[in-house]
């Protein structure tokens, strides 16, 4: 089994357990005291791009070749001449061709363009309790950083305060809370995307959204995700809550109304219940039947008034991938997110995450191939977002280049959530009276934090940036987790600019598959990206033989 390095002495980062390809631990704990690379980036921002102890040490790479197929086995090309994508107000002079002038602003959409300050978006943060607990940090951080955030499925259905009568929502306080946190600091960059599954459709989520928020939100249909090929699930420990969810129409396992299970619960043998969503399109025998239902759904949403609609699909096989791309194109959707296997989640069955579906690199490479087929036929390809194991700036460059020019955004699932965990833990040490409200775990700042400072202004490198943006008086309302999110975004943005400058690309639109090479033959074959000594070999020979 391929495993990744647990600690990086150059950066001073350490993983508690065996890390995923993203660099995150397989199990990311909200109470963690550090310090993986993403965790440290939330505090230090772009400083985490460089090895520690400058002036007292030297450092060298510990990975220059790779084993196995994956994004880790792609390498980034650099060039010794040229510059493309320079803004109109600048020149090709070396004084202008600096990495801080690389434009990493992105946009996606069919008729209406949604702008983002950097080409990232969050994964779906839905009915898991993690999403609810740390939502203020997630939403405010995304709004301040200027990238889209996705409210996942089932938020209304699991909310005990929501009211549904005759199949229509009449009250949805948790969904409203999530939207309003983002909109308070929204400044024209980013968006809030609301996901909808089978139960959400039955509960009238779409109708409720359009009546209350109009086109301030993007609505997203969901076919699946990279972690599982079954409906979404959460776990609850209360019998009464489990019964409430079953009454709401969900599948709850074990049955909270079974006398045997109730006795087991009373004896503390049964301690939790899993709430599951339903599979979609179970009555459809073939792709054409799915297409008809899908197009009818899009037509209905457009009649309701939605002008921006997206689709999220998972790590299904090639037929389903082709369906997602073609149907999204025919429906003129604004964005299609394609999530590779191994994608992170709050409560997917573990062995399903390990064994189901197509991993990210092969899936995304095939996405490019299928998008090309449509383009050659004169069919407009939907804007694409890749998801599945991304957390660092090199991941952004590789995924954007692999899918160029179709890929506009990169979806980050678990990584940005670390900002919310870390910020809330730090904030609760300064406001112990609000510890429960903040969902903080720490009693005091650990050494992994105090080595950077003992008060917020010195702990967070982006504190003054946020303060300058919102004003000194408003800082009291900004969650520390949102400030941490800004640090993470700063590191990603600056790192992406550096990679792009090295590739002499000063605008995201200039990225291409030619900016990548494979470090092993297996990956070269799967991704159709040349092995590193084959890439540009013809150009090299023409120089030598000229």
TILOVO-91225 format. One record per residue (C-alpha): residue in one letter; x, y, z. Coordinates in steps of 0.5 Angstrom, whole numbers, always signed. Example, Ala and Ser with C-alpha at 12.3 -4.5 7.8 and 13.67 -1.06 7.14 Angstrom:
2
  code   east  north     up
     A    +25     -9    +16
     S    +27     -2    +14
This chain:
546
  code   east  north     up
     X     +0     +0     +0
     X     +3     +7     -2
     X     +4    +11     +4
     X     +6    +18     +5
     X    +11    +22     +9
     X     +9    +23    +16
     X    +13    +29    +18
     X    +17    +34    +14
     X    +23    +37    +18
     X    +24    +42    +13
     X    +17    +45    +15
     X    +17    +43    +22
     X    +10    +40    +20
     X     +8    +33    +23
     X     +2    +28    +22
     X     -1    +25    +28
     X     -3    +19    +24
     X     -1    +16    +17
     X     -3    +22    +12
     X     -7    +22     +6
     X     -4    +24     -1
     X     -7    +31     +1
     X     -2    +31     +7
     X     -8    +31    +12
     X     -8    +25    +17
     X    -13    +20    +15
     X    -17    +22    +21
     X    -17    +30    +22
     X    -19    +31    +30
     X    -22    +38    +31
     X    -18    +38    +38
     X    -12    +37    +34
     X     -6    +41    +37
     X     -2    +41    +31
     X     +1    +41    +27
     X     +1    +38    +19
     X     +2    +43    +14
     X     -5    +46    +13
     X     -6    +47    +21
     X     +1    +51    +21
     X     -1    +55    +14
     X     -7    +57    +18
     X     -3    +61    +23
     X     +3    +63    +19
     X     +0    +64    +12
     X     +5    +64     +6
     X    +11    +64    +11
     X    +10    +56    +11
     X    +12    +56     +3
     X    +19    +56     +6
     X    +23    +52    +10
     X    +24    +54    +17
     X    +30    +56    +21
     X    +33    +61    +15
     X    +40    +63    +17
     X    +41    +57    +21
     X    +40    +51    +16
     X    +40    +49     +9
     X    +34    +44     +6
     X    +33    +39     +0
     X    +28    +36     -3
     X    +26    +29     +0
     X    +22    +27     -6
     X    +24    +28    -13
     X    +21    +21    -16
     X    +14    +18    -14
     X    +12    +11    -14
     X     +4     +9    -16
     X     -1    +13    -20
     X     -3    +19    -17
     X     -3    +27    -17
     X     +4    +26    -13
     X     +7    +23    -19
     X     +6    +29    -23
     X    +11    +34    -23
     X    +11    +41    -26
     X    +15    +44    -31
     X    +19    +50    -31
     X    +22    +55    -36
     X    +28    +59    -37
     X    +25    +64    -42
     X    +18    +67    -44
     X    +12    +70    -41
     X     +5    +69    -42
     X     -2    +72    -39
     X     +1    +79    -37
     X     -4    +84    -35
     X     -5    +90    -40
     X     -3    +95    -35
     X     +4    +91    -35
     X    +10    +89    -39
     X    +14    +83    -41
     X    +20    +87    -37
     X    +23    +83    -31
     X    +21    +88    -26
     X    +13    +87    -28
     X    +14    +79    -29
     X    +14    +78    -22
     X    +10    +72    -18
     X     +6    +77    -14
     X     +3    +80    -21
     X     +1    +73    -23
     X     -7    +74    -23
     X    -10    +68    -20
     X    -17    +71    -20
     X    -22    +65    -23
     X    -29    +65    -25
     X    -34    +60    -27
     X    -41    +60    -30
     X    -45    +60    -36
     X    -49    +66    -38
     X    -48    +69    -31
     X    -40    +69    -28
     X    -39    +68    -21
     X    -32    +71    -19
     X    -27    +68    -14
     X    -21    +71    -11
     X    -17    +64    -12
     X    -19    +58    -16
     X    -22    +54    -10
     X    -28    +52     -7
     X    -30    +48     -1
     X    -33    +41     -1
     X    -40    +40     +1
     X    -41    +42     +9
     X    -48    +39    +10
     X    -52    +35    +16
     X    -45    +33    +19
     X    -45    +36    +26
     X    -38    +38    +25
     X    -41    +43    +19
     X    -46    +46    +24
     X    -41    +47    +30
     X    -36    +51    +26
     X    -40    +54    +21
     X    -39    +61    +23
     X    -31    +60    +22
     X    -32    +57    +15
     X    -37    +61    +12
     X    -34    +68    +14
     X    -27    +65    +12
     X    -30    +64     +5
     X    -33    +70     +5
     X    -27    +74     +7
     X    -22    +70     +3
     X    -27    +71     -3
     X    -29    +64     -5
     X    -35    +59     -6
     X    -37    +55     +0
     X    -42    +49     -1
     X    -48    +48     +4
     X    -49    +40     +3
     X    -55    +36     +3
     X    -60    +35     +9
     X    -59    +41    +13
     X    -66    +42    +13
     X    -68    +35    +14
     X    -64    +34    +20
     X    -66    +41    +23
     X    -70    +40    +29
     X    -73    +47    +29
     X    -75    +47    +22
     X    -82    +46    +20
     X    -85    +42    +14
     X    -92    +42    +12
     X    -95    +38     +6
     X    -88    +37     +3
     X    -86    +44     +4
     X    -81    +48     +8
     X    -84    +54    +12
     X    -79    +55    +17
     X    -71    +53    +16
     X    -67    +56    +22
     X    -61    +52    +21
     X    -61    +53    +13
     X    -62    +61    +14
     X    -56    +61    +19
     X    -51    +58    +14
     X    -53    +63     +9
     X    -53    +69    +13
     X    -47    +68    +16
     X    -44    +68     +9
     X    -48    +74     +6
     X    -46    +78    +12
     X    -39    +79     +9
     X    -40    +77     +2
     X    -37    +83     -3
     X    -38    +80    -10
     X    -33    +75    -10
     X    -35    +67     -8
     X    -42    +65     -7
     X    -46    +60     -3
     X    -48    +54     -6
     X    -54    +50     -3
     X    -54    +42     -5
     X    -60    +38     -6
     X    -61    +31     -6
     X    -67    +26     -6
     X    -70    +28     +1
     X    -69    +36     +0
     X    -73    +35     -6
     X    -78    +32     -3
     X    -78    +37     +3
     X    -78    +43     -2
     X    -72    +46     -1
     X    -71    +49     -8
     X    -78    +53     -7
     X    -76    +55     -1
     X    -69    +58     -3
     X    -72    +62     -9
     X    -78    +65     -5
     X    -73    +67     +0
     X    -66    +69     -3
     X    -68    +69    -10
     X    -61    +68    -14
     X    -57    +70     -9
     X    -55    +63     -8
     X    -53    +58    -13
     X    -57    +51    -13
     X    -53    +44    -14
     X    -56    +38    -15
     X    -52    +32    -12
     X    -51    +25    -16
     X    -45    +23    -11
     X    -38    +24     -8
     X    -31    +21     -8
     X    -32    +18     -1
     X    -38    +13     -2
     X    -43    +11     -7
     X    -49    +11     -2
     X    -53    +16     +0
     X    -51    +21     +5
     X    -50    +19    +13
     X    -49    +22    +20
     X    -49    +19    +27
     X    -54    +21    +32
     X    -53    +18    +40
     X    -60    +20    +42
     X    -66    +15    +41
     X    -71    +21    +41
     X    -67    +25    +35
     X    -66    +18    +31
     X    -74    +17    +32
     X    -75    +24    +30
     X    -70    +23    +23
     X    -74    +17    +22
     X    -81    +21    +22
     X    -78    +26    +18
     X    -77    +20    +12
     X    -70    +18    +13
     X    -67    +11    +13
     X    -65    +10    +20
     X    -61     +4    +22
     X    -62     +1    +27
     X    -69     +2    +27
     X    -70     +7    +33
     X    -78     +4    +34
     X    -76     -3    +34
     X    -77     -5    +42
     X    -71    -10    +41
     X    -67     -4    +39
     X    -70     +1    +45
     X    -68     -4    +50
     X    -61     -5    +47
     X    -61     +3    +48
     X    -63     +3    +55
     X    -58     -2    +57
     X    -53     +2    +53
     X    -51     -4    +48
     X    -54     +1    +43
     X    -50     +8    +43
     X    -51    +11    +36
     X    -56    +11    +30
     X    -54    +12    +23
     X    -58    +16    +19
     X    -58    +15    +11
     X    -61    +18     +5
     X    -64    +15     -1
     X    -60    +13     -7
     X    -63    +17    -13
     X    -65    +14    -20
     X    -67     +7    -18
     X    -73     +7    -22
     X    -69     +9    -28
     X    -66     +3    -33
     X    -61     +6    -37
     X    -58    +13    -39
     X    -63    +16    -43
     X    -68    +15    -38
     X    -63    +18    -33
     X    -62    +24    -38
     X    -70    +25    -39
     X    -71    +26    -31
     X    -65    +30    -30
     X    -67    +35    -36
     X    -74    +35    -33
     X    -71    +37    -26
     X    -67    +43    -29
     X    -73    +45    -33
     X    -77    +45    -27
     X    -71    +49    -23
     X    -71    +54    -28
     X    -78    +55    -28
     X    -78    +57    -21
     X    -73    +62    -23
     X    -66    +59    -21
     X    -61    +62    -26
     X    -55    +59    -23
     X    -55    +51    -23
     X    -49    +46    -21
     X    -48    +39    -21
     X    -44    +35    -16
     X    -42    +28    -18
     X    -37    +22    -15
     X    -32    +17    -17
     X    -37    +13    -21
     X    -34     +9    -27
     X    -34    +12    -34
     X    -41    +11    -37
     X    -43    +16    -31
     X    -38    +20    -32
     X    -40    +21    -39
     X    -47    +22    -37
     X    -45    +28    -32
     X    -41    +32    -37
     X    -46    +31    -43
     X    -52    +32    -39
     X    -49    +38    -35
     X    -47    +41    -42
     X    -54    +40    -45
     X    -57    +43    -39
     X    -52    +49    -40
     X    -50    +48    -32
     X    -46    +53    -29
     X    -41    +48    -26
     X    -40    +41    -25
     X    -36    +38    -20
     X    -32    +31    -21
     X    -30    +28    -14
     X    -25    +23    -14
     X    -25    +17    -10
     X    -21    +17     -3
     X    -25    +24     -2
     X    -26    +26     +5
     X    -32    +26     +9
     X    -35    +26    +16
     X    -38    +19    +16
     X    -37    +15    +10
     X    -36     +7    +11
     X    -29     +7    +12
     X    -28     +1     +7
     X    -32     +4     +2
     X    -28    +10     +2
     X    -22     +5     +1
     X    -24     +1     -4
     X    -30     +4     -8
     X    -29     +8    -14
     X    -24    +11    -19
     X    -19    +15    -16
     X    -18    +22    -17
     X    -12    +23    -22
     X    -15    +17    -27
     X    -22    +20    -26
     X    -20    +27    -28
     X    -15    +25    -34
     X    -21    +22    -37
     X    -26    +28    -36
     X    -21    +32    -40
     X    -21    +27    -45
     X    -29    +27    -45
     X    -29    +34    -45
     X    -25    +34    -51
     X    -30    +30    -55
     X    -35    +35    -54
     X    -31    +41    -56
     X    -29    +38    -62
     X    -37    +37    -64
     X    -38    +44    -63
     X    -42    +43    -56
     X    -40    +48    -50
     X    -37    +44    -45
     X    -39    +46    -38
     X    -34    +49    -33
     X    -31    +44    -29
     X    -29    +43    -22
     X    -24    +38    -19
     X    -25    +35    -12
     X    -21    +29     -9
     X    -15    +29     -4
     X    -13    +37     -5
     X    -10    +41     +0
     X     -4    +45     -3
     X     -2    +50     -8
     X     +2    +44    -12
     X     -5    +41    -12
     X     -8    +47    -15
     X     -3    +48    -20
     X     -3    +40    -22
     X    -11    +40    -22
     X    -12    +46    -26
     X     -7    +44    -31
     X     -9    +37    -32
     X    -16    +39    -34
     X    -14    +46    -38
     X    -18    +49    -41
     X    -24    +46    -38
     X    -22    +46    -30
     X    -24    +53    -27
     X    -24    +51    -20
     X    -21    +46    -15
     X    -26    +44     -9
     X    -22    +43     -2
     X    -26    +38     +2
     X    -23    +37     +9
     X    -17    +42     +9
     X    -20    +49    +10
     X    -24    +46    +16
     X    -18    +45    +19
     X    -18    +53    +20
     X    -25    +53    +23
     X    -22    +47    +28
     X    -16    +51    +30
     X    -19    +58    +30
     X    -24    +56    +35
     X    -19    +52    +40
     X    -15    +58    +40
     X    -21    +63    +41
     X    -24    +59    +47
     X    -17    +60    +51
     X    -18    +67    +50
     X    -26    +67    +52
     X    -27    +61    +56
     X    -34    +63    +58
     X    -36    +62    +51
     X    -32    +55    +50
     X    -38    +51    +49
     X    -41    +56    +44
     X    -35    +56    +40
     X    -34    +48    +41
     X    -27    +49    +43
     X    -23    +44    +46
     X    -17    +47    +49
     X    -16    +50    +56
     X    -10    +53    +54
     X     -5    +55    +48
     X     -1    +49    +47
     X     +7    +50    +45
     X     +5    +49    +38
     X     +2    +55    +38
     X     +5    +59    +43
     X    +12    +59    +39
     X     +8    +64    +34
     X     +5    +68    +40
     X     +1    +69    +46
     X     -4    +74    +43
     X     -8    +73    +37
     X     -5    +79    +33
     X     +2    +75    +33
     X     -1    +68    +33
     X     -5    +70    +26
     X     -1    +73    +21
     X     -7    +75    +17
     X    -10    +78    +23
     X     -9    +85    +21
     X    -11    +84    +14
     X    -18    +82    +16
     X    -18    +88    +21
     X    -16    +92    +15
     X    -22    +89    +11
     X    -27    +89    +16
     X    -25    +95    +21
     X    -23    +95    +28
     X    -30    +95    +31
     X    -32    +89    +27
     X    -27    +85    +29
     X    -30    +83    +35
     X    -35    +79    +31
     X    -30    +75    +27
     X    -29    +68    +29
     X    -22    +66    +30
     X    -23    +61    +25
     X    -24    +66    +19
     X    -18    +69    +21
     X    -14    +62    +20
     X    -18    +61    +14
     X    -15    +67    +11
     X     -8    +65    +13
     X     -9    +58     +9
     X    -12    +62     +3
     X     -6    +67     +3
     X     -1    +61     +3
     X     -5    +57     -2
     X     -5    +64     -7
     X     +2    +66     -6
     X     +4    +59     -7
     X     +0    +58    -13
     X     +3    +65    -16
     X    +10    +62    -15
     X     +9    +56    -19
     X     +5    +60    -24
     X    +11    +65    -25
     X    +16    +59    -25
     X    +12    +56    -31
     X    +12    +63    -34
     X     +4    +64    -34
     X     +1    +70    -31
     X     -6    +68    -32
     X    -10    +62    -30
     X    -12    +62    -37
     X     -5    +60    -40
     X     -5    +54    -36
     X     -4    +48    -40
     X     -3    +40    -40
     X     +4    +42    -43
     X     +6    +45    -36
     X     +6    +38    -33
     X    +10    +32    -34
     X    +10    +25    -30
     X    +15    +22    -26
     X    +13    +15    -27
     X    +11    +11    -34
     X     +5     +8    -30
     X     +2    +15    -29
     X     +4    +18    -36
     X     +0    +12    -39
     X     -6    +13    -35
     X     -6    +21    -35
     X     -3    +22    -42
     X     +2    +26    -39
     X     +9    +25    -42
     X    +14    +22    -38
     X    +19    +27    -35
     X    +25    +26    -40
     X    +20    +25    -46
     X    +16    +32    -45
     X    +19    +37    -50
     X    +24    +32    -52
     X    +23    +34    -60
     X    +24    +41    -58
     X    +30    +39    -55
     X    +33    +35    -61
     X    +31    +41    -66
     X    +36    +45    -62
     X    +41    +40    -62
     X    +41    +39    -69
     X    +40    +46    -72
